[in-house]
Amino acid sequence: MAKISPVQLKQLVEAAVFVSDAPVSQEQLQDTVLSGLKVSKKALKQAIDELQLEYQSRGVQLVEVASGYRFQSMDSLGPWLSKLWQEQAPRYSRALLETLSMVAYRQPITRGEIEDVRGVAVSSNIMKTLIERDWVKVVGHKEVPGRPALYATTKGFLNYFSLKSLKDLPSQDAFDASNSQDERRVITESAQTTEQKTEQNDGPIKAGEQSSDKNVSAEEQIPSEQAQETKLDNTDNPNQREQLH
């Protein structure tokens, strides 16, 4: 086998990850660009670690996701880099994101179990979208009457959200801290809005007076997707619903 210097190894790994259309694992590097070269797993890992360190302070970084290594821009640069593309990023409904979260944190899980927690029926289009996006897949069937499908996340889901494994998902503590910050922000914004409305009037709004603003916001005119979802009867048998799906 031919030998390769540490500098050449780093250059080759850097170029291979750069030109690849998908994340590249160490095994793939060994089986492709490094085949026929005398490179140990330890030497390859050291070269990757050095590259990650060198790119740490740059706008583009070498990161590891579920399927391997890839180059991606820093998250903080997203608002400016998004101006390079004319099309807007897809916006996903709250129902779809809640369903995806249920699968991610409670997998494997059936559609009926998701409905039991959310209290509403899960649209077939939601599951279809998640599967087409390669975020969710069927991993088996639950051994209950009707044998409903069991859903779990994919490597595509981990790659999309820059995760190496499910262990990297935010913890419950992180959600609690985020919710507390959102609540404080809503209270602050509400107080500021009230002050602005008070200043615009001749005097403070008296008790019992109604606002003269007759304009209705778009959110009030258009019912939310959450409101449009079909509510489930609390007495409904979850096994019967799973048979229908």
N, C-alpha and C positions, 0 to 999 in steps of 0.2 A: 504493500500500500504506500502511496505517496504521502510525504509529510507536508504540513502546512504550518506556517508561523502563526503565533497568536494574533498579530496584526492582520494578516490575511484572513484568518478565521473570523475575526470581528467584521471585516469588510464583506465577506461572503454572506454571513448571517444577516447583516444589516441590509444588504442588497436583496436577499431572498425574501425577507419579511416585507420589504418595501414594494417589490413587484408583485407579490402574491395578492390575489383577489379575496382571499379569506385568511383568517388567523392560521398561523403555522405552528405546529407543536414541535417539541424537540425530536420526537420520533420521526416526524415527517422530514425534518432537516437531515437526520441521520440517514434516512432511506433514499433521499433524493440528491440534494446538492452536495452532501458530504459523503455520499457513497463512493468508495474507492479511495477515500482519504483517511489517514490515520488520526482520528479525532475521538477522544474518549468522551463519555457522558459528562465527566467532571470538567473537562476543558471547555466543552460546549456551554455548560451551565455558567461557568466563569465568564465566558465571552458575552453571554446574554446579560448577566448581572452588570458587567462593565458598561455595556451599551445603555442599559436602563439608567445607570447613574449619570452617564454623559448627557443623556437626553432629558434628564430631570428638570433642568432649568430652561429648557427650550419651549417654543410654542407647540412643537410636536413631541409626543412622548411614546416610548415603547412600553406597552402595557400587556399584561397577561390576562386573558379571558378564558372561558371554559374550553374553547377549542384550540387554544395556543396563544401565540404572540402576534401582535399587530401594532402598527403605528396609528395614533389618533391624536387629534388636536386637544389642547387643554380645555376642560369644561368651561372655564371662565372666559374663554374667547368666543364661545358660541354666539352671543348676540351680534357680534361684528362679522363673524364668518358666514352667518346665515344670509347676509346681504349678497353673497355671491350667487345665490340661487333665487330665481324669480318665483318658483312655486313655493307655496306655503307648506309647512310641516303638517302632516295629518293630525287632526284633533279627534281624540277618542272620547266617547261618552263616559259619563260617570258609571253607568251600568256595566260597560265593558271593563273598565279599570277595576271595579269592585270584584267582578267575576274572576279576572286575572289574578287579583290579590288572593282571593279565596283558594284558587288552584295552587298558587305559589307557596302559601303558608300552611295549607292543610292537605297537600297531595299525599297519596292519590285520593281523589274525591269524586263523587258522582254528581251529576247535574241536580238530582233531587236534594242532596245534602247542601249544595250551594243555595238552592231555593229555600231550604229550611232556615238557614242563617240570615239570608237577605230578606226573606218574607215576601218575595215577589217571584214570578215565573222568569226563568232565564230564556231569553229569546234565542231561537235557533240561529239567527244571523250572527249573534254574538259569538257563539261557539264556532261557527263557520269561519268568522273573521280571525279568531285566535288560532285556529288550526291552519288557515291559509297563510298567516303571518309567521308560521313555524314557531309560535310561542308555546303552544299547547298540543299535546297528542294523547291518543288513547293508549293506555299501557296495560289494559286488561279489563275484566268484568267482575263485578262484585257478586259473590255467591249468595244471592238473595233472589226471591221470586222476580222474574223478569230479567235478571242478570244485567243490570245497568252498566254502562261503560264507566271506567275509571279514568280520570284525566290527570295529567301531570305536565310539568313544564319541560321544555326541551333545551338543548345546548344553544339553539338559536335565541331563546329567551335570555339566557345568561350572557351570550355575546352582545345582544342588542343593548342590554343595560350594564355592560362592562363589568360583569361579575365572573369570578372564577368558579364559584360553587354557590349552592343555596345558603351556605353558612354566612355569605357576605350580604345577605338581605338585611335591611334595617331591623333592629330589634324593637320590641314593644316599648322600651324606654325612649327610643328615638322618636317613635310616633307620639308618645305622651308629651315629650318636650316640644315637638313641632305643633301639636294641637294647642298647647299652652301659649305659644308665641302667636298663633293665628287668632286665638281668642283675645289676647291683649291688643293685637293690631285692629281687630274689628271694633273693640270697645273704643280705642283711640280715634279711629276714623269716624265712628258714630258720634262721638263727642265733638269732633271738629266740624262735622256737617251740621250739627245742631247749633253750634255757635255761629256758623256762617249764615244760616237761615234767620237766626235771631237778629243779627246785625243788619240784614237786608230789610227787615220790617221796621215800622216806626217805633215799635217798642217790643218788649218781650211778649211772647205768645201767652195769652191768658188761658187758664184752665177752661175747657169746654169749647174753645174756639177750634174750628177746623181749618186746615190749610187750604189756601185758594188755588193751589196748583192742581190743575185738572189733567195734566199730562200723565199718561200711563206709560211706564217703562216697558221696553221690549220683553223683559223677563216676565212681567205681569201679563202681557198679552199672549205670549206663547207658553203653553204648559211645558214643564221640564220633562225630559225623558223618564226621570224617576217617577213622575206623576202619571205618565202614560202607561207604565208597566202594570201588568195584571196582578192585583193583590191575591194572595193565596188564603184560603180558608184555614184557620188555625186547627180545625178538626179534621182537615184532609190527611189521608194516610200517605206518608212519603213514599212508601213502597209502591202504592198505586200510581203516583205521579211518575216514578222512575220507569214503570212499565210502559207508560205512554211515550217516554222519550226514546 
